[in-house]
């Protein structure tokens, strides 16, 4: 590797390690030296094994007192396949390991044809199978199961008593819960509250002056956390049966900036496709703003694949991040390097790399010149880009920033003048005239700067390639280096290395993009891959293999279509549509001043939970009458939200009804009016695919391997999300639910009244997708505990189906063989390929304008320093003299942000603030000192950890601590108080320090101006000794 390495001496970190782990070492010593009375002579205080395998013969002897089941984990958003050990007598979960059938836990994973007995043997000493096929789970996965029996769990419906956020609740019956939230009334002695029935108005407009806002039903909003395999049922109810437009996930305050930047390159701002490095075959990977094996998704598989590549000498990688993580491995020091960088400045580094690539002939122009997939494949390429497509580059032209289309120049089109799919994109022909992409049979010119006649006027057109090259050359290498803090020689070394491995190199990012320049930083990172043409290549930028169709109009059941299905209408609450399509724009344009809008709009973004609260309380575009939180915790997760909107959330006059569905009381649903309990971890059903990073198809099956601890409905079902929405649908007589809610493939109506009705039939679709799977044997069902749900399988499914679905549960899902990752006919290509173009110039972004300024956005990767919504640089408002540091967060290797796993807090009870030795010395701080960390948005007291593994001028906060709920505050439920465990509140949360955006009048917290995603990296800060 050509990059200069700076060794990191972490003396401060070692001291903190010794201090933090001294108690743990003491407990270990006690365990060895303590009394052993009553303990097994071989296992001591440990658990008896779940089975024994004769190392000589491979004969399996199961433990008759334990059950081993394959299912899915929910300890973090990776949702790995796991094996769960259960005490048969008590139903208690003893331990969790990896599922050898799942590629998220095992490399290579077992084929589906392997019997369950063979899968157990594969984990043993027999023929050293357990070493070759090691199947693991992480610390989070094992620790998170403690939540199932947590004393802080919500087990029955709760209704608040007294003011919101007072911590006072009363248990109520399921019937009372459903009646009150449906019918409304004077529910709390504070005045009338509309119930869900009254709010489901599908006809009356919210605002007659702005009919595009949609009907009143849109004033019911829903925020959900990660898709845990149940999200599509939630969407079926809230959007397609109830009818609201406003159902959003948590991405805008998770890693949404990266997804939005990737969506620009892949040309889809709603689904936001993205790719990952093919770590099984890559030679060089650049991780920017993500720490492999520590963060990202799937973090466990990524870490394992990285270790394999590092060990066999094939793979080298660099992690560009303000803070050093465990991705930098001393055992293979020359294979993995760390390059520190200022938070929020990744785009400067990447655009500098691009400049070097352009100036040194390292851009793969032969690849970029292919204007279509047909031309690309004829030239041996599995993907193509829009680099040669023509873009209108005429300031003042109404279509400036948009691609030139056939209708612009009078070419006959299938839908003349509509700019639809039939209206062709154009490249420059050999004769100097525009040519439809579809008719091009050879590479097209890349460096075009010309004019075309549009309506009798000469209009400038350029290619996306030319525009990107101009963007990269806009600053010098020295200017880029000064912005990001990375020396020029390191930048050029990275560019040289990245472009020296053919297609077996890759650049990827993730949560580090959540800054005030997040969208363009992310767009730049993913565009690097296009410049070397690595998409769909073995060892390059690989698409996810995807799953097997389950919630679909499938081969056995139609779980998508139903009579009365609603297509939600109206403007999303998050304003993630073009401002220019609104009545407000039309009025202001007619008045002669279309800009600024009242507030920012985000045309290049998906659903934005980050804008829900500003919209709801400011009434722009409209307010909310009810908010449903399902497993969501935006108050903890969105920087600055609690400080800005905490008082509003506590006021029922501003938001009349808040309903939460959650197994625990968190920082957000502490403000709720009602809490509906929910299943947790291994009590629940679900079907999940890999988020990304697995090149083969896979589908993880989650099922109740233990009986839910929850209270029951009158008909004996656990009270949870599913039974709650079933009851709401029944009470309001909504379509798509009830005795005829579903249909089989022949159109016969079937019930949707129990969770099994949905999940088992989804499993049938998956089992019959393509080549149907085999039938499960009685032995496999007995060994995995699936025999316990056999009555449900037989009752819901058809005789020929149920054993095939049972097979999926005995394997913990359905998994394509590992050897099918590459194309059978082109072994250097990936089997799962992205067939659409990569947008070097995104006309969706480049044709849009900032709603506050009227200035067009750049449609290609570019460097823009972190700024507020109107483009004002953050440092122009919060100067370095006042706020000399930059604060950021990084993912904890142990603690998950959505839970407090007490087995982990015993090892790692709090997070310290990581401070560079020079910054600490300037403030007379040492490891273990108490200090005040302040930003313009707040101030917290913290413990200092002095460490060379952080960029100078940067302080870093490990995310997942600083909770004020989830057991950190005891609530009173009925006549009893929860346990008082203040130690669960240890540490700090960087989101308590988030900023408001002064250029929006302080109406909302600081979000990225293009993607609308929250800003938690690069916060202006100062630090002083307490």
N, C-alpha and C positions, 0 to 999 in steps of 0.2 A: 504494500500500500504506500502511496506517495505522500500521504498527509503527515505532517509533523505531529508527533504525539507529545502531549504535556502530561507527565505523570501526576496523579492526584494523590497527595498525602493527606489522609483523613484522620489525623491524630485526634482532633476534636470529636469526630464521629465515633472512633474507637472508645474514647473515654465515656461518651454517652451510652454506647452499647454496654459497656461494663457496668455502668451505674444502673441502667434500666433493667438489665437481666440478672442482677445480683440476687433478687428475691426468687426468681425462677430457678436459678442454680441451687439456692438454698432448699427450695421445695423438692428438687430432684434428689438432693442429698438426703433429706428426710425420708423420701420414699425408699431409698436404698437401705438406709440404716434403721428405719422404723420397725415396729413389730410386724411379723409376718404370720401371726396366728390365723388360721382358717384359710390361708391363701393356697392356691394350687401350687404343687411342687415345681411345675414347669412354668406356668403363666404368671405366678405371683399375683400382683394387683391387676394385671391385664385381663382382657376379655378372653374367654375361650374362643378358639377359631370357629368360623362359621362352617367349615368343613375341613376334612383332612384328605390329602392326596398322597398315596404311597409313592415315594420318589423313585422307586425301582420299577413299579408296574403301571403307575398312573391311575390306580383304582381310587375312585372317589367315595368318601364316606361323609355324608352331610351330618351336621349337628342337628339332632332332632328338636332342640330347644330354640333354634334360631331360624329365621327366614331371610333369604337373600333375594331382593327384588331389583330389577333394572327399571330405572325411571329417569326423570330429569331434575336437575338442581336449579334452585332459584337464589343461590347465594350471591350472584351478581348477574349482569346482563348477558354473559356468555351463554348461560343456560346449558351447561354440559350434561352429557349423559353420564349417569352414575349408577352404582350398585349400593343398595341400602340394606344394612343388617338390622334386623328387628328381633326383639325378644318376644317370642310367641305368647308367653304367659301374660306379659304386661302390656304388649303393644308399644313398648318404648323403643325408639330408634337408638341403636347402640353406636353405630359408626357408619361412615360413608366412604366409599372408594370409587374408582373409575369403572366405567362400563367398557369392557373390551370390544364390544361391537361398535362403539361410537368413535368416529375420528376426532371428536373434541376431547377425548380422554386417552386415546391409544393410537400409536403410530408404529406399524400399520395396524388398522383395525381388523377384527375377525370378519370373515364372510358370514352372511345371514344363514348359510346352510350349516354352519357349525352348531351342534346341539348345545343346549344350556349346560349339560354335563361337560362337554368339551370346552365350553367357555370358562367353567370353573377350573378345570385342569390347566388351561392356558395361563392361569394366574399363579401356578404352583412351581415347585422346584423340579417337577418331572421334566427331564430333558432340558432343563434350564429355560422352560417356556416363560416363566414369570419374569425373567430378566429381559428376554427378547421382546415380549409383548406387554411390558409393564403398563398397567392401567391405573391412573392416579386421579385423585381429586386434590384441590388446593386447601389451604388452611381456612379460607372463607367458607368453602363448601361444607367442611366438617363442623365449623363453629356455628354456622347459621342455623343448624338444626335445633340449637338451644332455644330458638324462638318458639318452637312448637309448644313447649311446656312453660313458656315464660309467664311469670306472674303478672306481666303487663298486657297480656293478650286481651282483646275484646272478644268475648264469647257469646254475647247476647246483644240485641239492639239497644242502643243508648240514645237518650234524649237529654239535651242540656237542661240544667237547672240553674237559673240565674243568668247573668250576662255571658256573652260569648267569651271564650278563653279564660273562664274563671276556674276551670278544672273541676266543675261540679256536674255530675250526671245522675240520671236515674235509669235503671233497666226498664225496658218496656217490652210488651209482647210483639211478636211478628205481625199479628193482625193490626195492632194499634199503629205500628210503624207504617204499614202500607196504607192504612186509611188516612192517616194525617198527612203524609207526603203527597198523596193523590188528591185529597179533597181540600186541603188547606184549612183555613179558619184562624181564629185567634189562638194560636198554638202555644204562645208563651206569655200571654197577658200583656203583649206589647202592641196589639193591633192586628188587623187582618193580614194574613199571608196567603197569596195565591198558591194553590197546589198544582201539581203537575198536570192534572186534567184541564184546569182553566188555562194554563200556560201553553197547552198544545193547541194553539190557534194557527191553523195552516193557511188561513185566508186573509185575515186582517193585517195590513202592513204595519210594521213597527213605526214608520214615519211616512205619512202620505206624501210629503214633499220629496222624499227620497225612496221611491218604491223599490229601487234596486237593492236596498238593505234586506228585503225579504219579509216574511211573515213573523208574527210575534213569537212563534215557537223558537226562533233563533235566539231569543233572550234566555234560553236555557243552555248553559255551557257545560262542557264535560272535559276534564283533563285526566288523562290516564298516564301511567308510568310506562315502563318497558312492556312490549308485547310478550307476555309470558305464555302465549299459546291459547289465550282466551279472548284476545282483543277483537277478533272478528265476530264473536257473539255479542260483545258490547256494542260494536258498530251496527250490527243488525238491529239491535233494539233502539239505540239512541238516534241513529241517523235514518235507517230505512223503515222502521216501524213508528217511532215517535216523531221523527222528522226534523230535528235540529241540524243546522249547518255546522254548529260549533262543537266538534269533537276533535280534540288534538292530543298529541302525545307530549313527551317530555324532551324531545330532541333539541328544541330551541334553547334549553339550558343544560344540555348534556354535551354532545359533540356536533351540534347542528351546523356550525360554521364550516367544518370540513365537508359535511354531507352536501351543503349548498354549493360550495366551490366545486366539488366533484360533480354535482348535478349540472353545473354550467358546462363542464367539459363533455359530459355524457349526454347533454341536450335534454334533460328531463328535470325540471325544477320541482316536480311534485313527488315522484318516486325516489329521486336523487340516487341513481345507481352509483356504485363505487366498486373499486377493485382492490385487491391486496397482492403483495408479492407472493410469487410461487416459491415459497421458502424451501420446498423439497428439491428444487433444481436451480435456484438463483446462485449467482456468484458474488454479487454486491448489492446491498440494500442500504438505502438512505432513509433512516427514520427521523422525521422532523416533527417535533412537538408530540411525540408518542414514544413511550419506553417499552420496547418489546419484552414480554414476559412480566411486566410490571403494570402495564395499562394496555389500552387498545382492546380489540375484540376480534377473535377469541384469544384472550391473553395467555391462557394456559397452553393451548396448542402452539401459539406463536413462540412461547418460551422454549417449548420442547423441540420444535423444528429448528429453532435458532441454535440450540445446544448441539443437535445432531450435525448441522452444517459447520459449526465452529469446531467440533471435535474431529470430523473427518477431513478438515482442511479445505473444503470446497468453498465455504462462504466467508466473506468479510462484510462488515457492516459498520456504519457510523450512526451514532445517535446525536442529533442536534437538538439540544434542549438546555434551558437555563439551569437545570438542576441535574446532578448525577444520580442515576438510579442503579438498580441491580442488573441492568442490561450490560453494564461495563464489567466484564468478568476477568478477574486477575489470573484465573487458571488458563485462559486463552487470550492473553492481553493483546497479542498482535492481530487478533481476528476482529476485535470489537473496539471502537474508539468513541470517545465523547468529545463533542465540540460545543462548548458553552456559547450561548447567544442571549441577547436581550429579549425579554418576552414581547411578543407582538411584532417582531421585526423579521420574521422568517421570510417574508416576501422580498425583503432587500437582499438577503442571502441568495435566494433562488433566482431572482432577476439578474443578479451578478453572475451566477453560474450560466444563465442563458446567454448573457452577453458574451462570455468566454466561449461558449459553444458556437455561437454565430460567428464570432471573429476568428475562430480557429478551425472552421470547417468540420465541426463535430456534429452538426445537426443532420439528421438522416433525411436529406432533401428528396432522395429517390422514393422513399416511403411517403413523405408528405405530399408529393406531387400526384399521387393516385386520387382521382376525384370521386371514385365510387367503389363499392365493394367488388363489383364485377371486374373492374380494371385491376384492383389490388390483388384479387385472387389469381387472376391471369398472370400476375407478376410475382406470385409466390408469397403474398402477404395475407395474413388472416384478419386484418382490420384496415380501416382507412380514416381519414380526417377531412375537415372542411378547409384545410390550409389553402387550397387553390381556388376556393369559391370566392366570387366577387362580392364586395361589400360597398354600399353607397357611403362615401366619405365626403359628403358635401355639407358643411355646416349650414343650417338654415333650411335644408331640404326636409320636407315632412317625414321622409323615410331614412334620414341620416342615421347610420348605425345599423340599419337592417340590410340583409342580404339582397342582392339584385335578383329579381324574379322575372320569369318569362313575361308576365303581364305588364311589367314595367316598360318593356321595350316593344310591346305589341305582338309578341309571339302567341300563336294560338295555343290555348291551354284548356285542359278538361273543364276547368272552372275559371274562365277568363276573369281576371281582376279580383279574384276572391282571396288570393294568397293562401289558398288551401294546399293540401298535399299534392294535388294534380298540377299546381302552378310551379314549373321547374325552377330549381336553383341553377345558377349559371357559372361557367368558367370561361376564360378567354381562349378562343380558338386559335389555331395556327395563323388564320387570316386576320387576326386582330379584332374579330367580332365575337360578342358573347355567344356561348354555345351551351345548350342544356346539359347538365351533368349526366342525365340519363342516356344521352347520345354520344358522350365522349368515349372513345375506345382506347385512349392512350393517356399517359401522364399529361397534366395541364401545367401551364406556366405558374410559378410561385410568386415571383417578385414583380407583380403588376401594379402600375400606378398610371392610370389612363383616364379617359373620359368616354362617356356614352351619351347618345342623344336621348333624352327623356322629355317627351312633349315639346320638342323644338329647342331644348336648352341643354348645353353641354354640362354633364354632371360627373364629378370625379368618382371613380371607383378604384378600389384597391383590393388586394387579396388579404385574407386573414393572416397569412404568413407575413406579408409586408407590414401589417399593423402590429403584429406581435414583435417582429424584429425591431421596429421603431420603438416600441415600448421598452424592450430590453436595453436598447442603446441610449435611452433617455438620460441615464446617469452614468458616471464613470465608475470603475471598480472601486476607486478610493471613496467615492461618495456612498456607494452601497455598503462598503466595509465600515465606514464611520457610523452609518445608521444602525447596523446590526451588532457591531462590536466584534465581528469575526475578522481576523487579519486577511488581507488580500491573498497571501500565499496559501492560506487554508482554503479559501473560496476556490481558487484556481485548481488546487489539488483535488478538491471534491469534484469539480466539474470534469477534470481529466480522468479521475477514477471512474466516475459515473458513466462516462462515454467510452470506456475501454473494455467493456465486457459484451459488446454486441447487444443482443436482446435479453441477456441474462443479468440485467441490472434493473433496479426499480426504486422509486421514491414514494413514500407514503407518509401520511400525517394522521392526526386525530385530535384529541381534546386540547392540545396546545394551541390550536387555531382559535380558541375562544377568547379573542382579543378585539380591540377597537379597529383592527384591520383584518379581521378574521376571514371574510369572504375572499378577498383578493390574495391573501397569503395562501389559502387552501387551493384556490384556482391555479396559482403559480406552481405549487408543489405537484399537483397532478398533471399539469401541462408538461412538466419535465419528461414524463413518461412518453408523451406523444412525440417529443423531439428526437427520441431514439427509437421510436416505432416498436415498443415492447408489448403492446396490448395483445392478448390472446396467444402469446408465445410461451412455450415451456421455459420456465425460469424467469419470466417477465411479470407483467401486470396481468393478473388472472382474475376472472370473474368468479363469483361464488357459484358453486354447483347447483344451488337451489334445493328445493324440497320436492316431495311427491304431492301432487294435487290432493287436497283433503277437504278443506272448506271450499267447495267448488261445485259447479254443475258437472259432477263426476260420473264415473262409469256405473256407480250403484245408487247414488243419491244426489239430489239437487239441493244444495245447502245455500244457494245464492238467490234464486228467483222465487217469488211467491206473489200471490194475488194481493193487490193493495200496497205493494212496495213503493216507498217514497224516494224520490230523488230530491235531496235537500236543495233549496234555492236561496239566493241572497248573497250579500257581502259578508265574508268571514269577519269575525270580531277582531282578528289579528291584522286586518287590512293588508293581507298578502295578495293583493291584486293591483293592477295598474290604477293609479290615481286618475289617469286621463279617461277612464271609463265611468267615472262617477258623475252624479248630478252636480256635486259641488264644483268640480272642474269646469263643467259646462257653464254654470252660472258665472264663475269668476272669469272665465275666458270671454264670455259675452260682455262682462263689465270692463274688460281690457287688461286684467291682471290675473292670469291663471295661477300664478305662483306667488307666495307659498301657500300650500295647503294648510289647513288648521293644524295638522300634525303629520308625521311621516307615514308613508305607505311603502310596502315591501313587495314589489312585483316578482322578485326572484326568490321568494321564500316559500316554504311549506307552511302548515299550520303553526301559529306562534303563540304558545302559552306565555311567552315573555310579554306579549301585548294585551293579554286578557284583562289584567287588573287595571291597567291604565284606561283601556276602553270601557270597562265596566263602570269605573268610578268617575271618569271624565265624560261619559256618555257620547264618545266619538269612536266609531260611527253611531253606536247606540249602547245602552247599558244592559246589564243582566238583571233578571228577576230571580234566577236560581243557578247555582253552581254545584256540579257533582264532581267530587274528587275520588278517583278510583286508584288506589295504591300510589297516589301522587303526593309529592311534598314540595311544591314550588316555594313555599316560604323559606324552607331550608336551602333549596337548590338554586334560586334565582338571586344573583348578587344585588343587594340593596332593597329587595322587595319588602322585607319586614319593616325596615325603617320608613320606607316611603308609603306603604299601604296598610301597615298593621292596624292603625286606628280605623281605617275604612272597613277592613274585614270584620272588625269587632262591632260595627254599626249595622243592625238589621234594617235600618231605614235606607241604607245605601245598597245593600245586597240582601234582599229579604229572606232567602232560603239557601242554606248550604248543607248538602248531604255528602257524607263520606262513606265510601266502601273500603274498609281496611281492617287488617287483623290487629293493628296497633294504633295507639294515639301518637301522632307525630306533630311537628311544628305547624302544619297546615290544618289538619282536621281538629286541632285543639280549638279552632274557631267555628267548628261545624255546629249545626243545630241537631243533626242526627248522625250517628255512626252505625253503619250496617257491618256486622262482622263478616269476615271472609276466610276462606281456606288458606292454608299456609304451607308452602313447600310440598311436603310429601303427602298431604291430605287432598291435593287438588288434581283435577284433570287438565289436559292441555296437549297441543301439538305444536312443536317449535322446530323451525329450521335454523341452520347456522346463520348468524348475522352476516358473516362473510369469512373468508379465509380458508374455506374447505372447497377444493375444486370438484368434488363429486357430490351427487345428490344425497341428501340425508334429511331425516325427519325424526325428531326425538318424541317419544311417547311418554307423557306424564300421566299417572293415574294414582288414585288413593291407595298407597301401599299400607297406610294405617288409617284407622277410622278417625274422621275429623272430630276434634274435641269440642265442636261448636254445639250450641243449642239447636233444637230441631224445629222445623215448621210443623203445623198441625198434621200434615200427612207423613211426617217422619223424615224429611230431607234436612240436611244441614243448612242452616241459614248462612248464605254466602251471596256473592255477586249473582250467580246464575239463578238461584231460587228467588232472589229479590226481583230481578227483571222479569222472571216468569210471573210472579205475583202482580207486578205493576201492569204487565200486558193483559193479564186476566181481568184486573180491576178496570182497566180503560178500554178493554175489548180491542186491542191493537192487532194489526195484521202480522202474519209471519210467526205467530206463536199459538199455543193452545192445541186442541185435539187434531187440527188439520194444518199445523204450522209448517210441516215439511212435506216433501214428496220424494218418492224413489225415482229411478231413471225412467220408469214407464209412466210417471205422472200420478201414481196412486198416492193419496194424501195420508200422511202419517203424523203422529203427535210430536210436539216440541213442548214438553211439560216438565222434563227432568234433565239434569246434566247429561245423563247417559244417552238420551235421545240424540243429542248433538254430537258428543265426542265419539261415541262408538260408530255412528254412521259416517263421521268424518274419517275414522279409521278404516272403514270399509272402502271408501274411495281411495285411500292411500294404498291399501292392500291390493286393490285391483288395478292400480295405475300401471299401464304397460303390461308386462308379464306378471300375472298375479303371483303372490307369494304362496308358499306351501302352507299346509295345515299344521297347527300346533299339536304336539303330542301330549298325552296325559302326563307323561313324566316331566316334560318341560313346564307345564302349567303347575305341577306340584312343586317342583324345585324352586320356582320363582314366586309362588303365592298367587299366580293369576287364577288358580282354581277358585280362590275366594270370590272373584267377580264373575265366575262362569254363569251363575244364574242371570245376571244382568246381560251378559253377552248373548245368551240364548233367548232371553225375553225380547230384546230390542232388535236383534239382527236375524236375517234369514238363515235357514239351516245350512246352506252352502257357504255362508259368510263368516259365521262366528269364530270358527277355528282359525281362519286366516287373520282376522283381527287379533285374536288371542296370540298368534305368533308374533305380531308386532309388540305386544305387551311383554311377552317372554324375552324379547331381545331389547326392549327399551326403545323401540323405534324401527325404522326401515332405513337401510344404509346401502348405497351403491358400492360395489367392490372398489377397493383402492386402486387397482390396476387399470381402471377405466377413466382416469383423470385426463389422459391425452387422447387426441383424435386417432381413431384406428387407422385411417388412411393417410394422415399427416402427423406422424408421432411427435414432431416438434411444435405442433399446435395444441392448444387446450381443447378439450372436448366441448366444454361449455363456453361458447364464444359470444361476445357482444358484437352484433351485426350492424348496428347503426353507426353513424359517423361520430368521431370525436370533434367537438366544436372548438377549434383553435380561436375563432371569434364567435362568441355567443351573441346572436342577434337578439335574443330575449333580454339579455342584460344591456348590450350595447345600444339597443333601440329604446331603452327606458330612461326616464329622467328622475332625478332626486326631487321628491315632491315638495321639499322645503326651499329649493333653490332654482329648480327648472334646468339644472345642468345635467347633461347626459353622463351616464356611467360609461366607463371603459368596458368594451366588450371582450377584452382579452386580459390575460394575466398582466399585472402591473404592480409597481410598488407604490403604496400609499401609506403614509405613516398613520398610526392609530389616531382616530378622529371621532368627533361627535357627529350627530346626524346630519348637520348642514355642512360638513366638511371641515369645520374648525379643528385644527390639530389639538389633541388633548393637552400637549405641553404649552400651547398658547394660552390656555386657561389655568392649568395647574403647573406652574413653572418648576423647573428643577431646583431652583434656589429655595423654594418653599417646600417642595416634596422631592428630596434628593434620591429616593429609592423607588424601585418598581416592585410591587408585590405580585405574587403568582401562586397558583396551587399546583399540586401534582397528585396523581393517584396513589393511594395507599396500597402497598402490596398485601396488606392484611385486612384492614377494616373496610367494610362496604358502607357507602354513604347512606343507604336506605335501611340500615339496621344497626343495632348495637349488639354485636356478638360477644357475650360475656366471656366465653373461653379465650377470645382474642384480647379483650381488654385486660385480662389477667396477665398476659404476656407483654402487652404494649398499651398501657393505660391512657396515654395522652400523646398529642402531637406537639413537638417543639417547633419553634420558628427557626428555619435553617438560615444562617447568616454567614457571609464570607468573612474570613479572619481579618481582612483589612477594614471592612465595614464595622466589625465588632470592636476592633482596636480603637477606631476613631471615636467610638461611643463608650469606651471603657467597659465593654461587655465581655463576659466569659460564659462558657457552657454552664447551664444551670441557673444563670441569672434570670430574674424577672424583668420584663421590659414592657413598655407600652408601644403597640403598633397602631399607627393612625393613618387614615386616608381622609379625603374630603367627605367620605360617606360614613365614617364611624371610627371607633377606638376600642381596642381590646387589649387585655393584659395577657402576656404569653411568657412561656419559658424559652430561653435561647439555646440553640445548638450551634456552636461555631464549627464550621465545616468548609474545607476547600472545595467541596463538590457543589458549589453554586456560583453562578456568575457574579462578578463584582458589581455592586450597585443593585443587587436583586436579593429579596428575601422570599423564602418559599414556605408554603403551608401545605402540609400533608392533608389531603381531603378525607373526610369521613368522621371527623371529630367535632367538638363544639356543639353537641346537641343540647337542646333545652327541653326535649320531650323524649319519647321512646323509653321512658323509665327514669329520665333525668329529673323529672318533676312528678311527685305523687299526685294522682287525681283521686277524687272521692267519688265512688260509684255506689249509689244507694247509701247504705249506712256504713260502708267500709272504705278505708283508704288503701291505696296501693302502697307497696313497700317504699320506704324512703332510701334511695340509693344515689346520693348526690355525686358519687364518684363517676357515674355515667355521664355527667355533664362536663367531664374533663376535656381540656384542649380548646382549640379555637376553630371557628368556621370562617373562611375567607369571605363567604357570602354575606357575613355581617358587616363587611367593609365596602360593599359595592357602592358605586356612584350613581347619582342622578345625572341626566343629560341637561346641562344648562341651555343648550340651543333649542330644546323643546319646551322651554319654560318650566323645567322641573317636573313636567307631567309624568315622566316615566324614568325608569332606571336606564343606565347606559347600555345600549345594544349596538351591535354592528349595523351600520347604516344600510347595507344591502341585504344581508340575510336575516336581520332582526334577532340574531342570537346574542345571548348574554355575554358580558365582558367580565371575566374573572382573572385574566392574565394581563399584566402590565398596568396594574392600578398604581397611581402616584401615591407614594407613602413616605412616612418618616418614622424613625425608631429612636426611643430614648429610654434610658434606664429607669426602672420603676423605683 
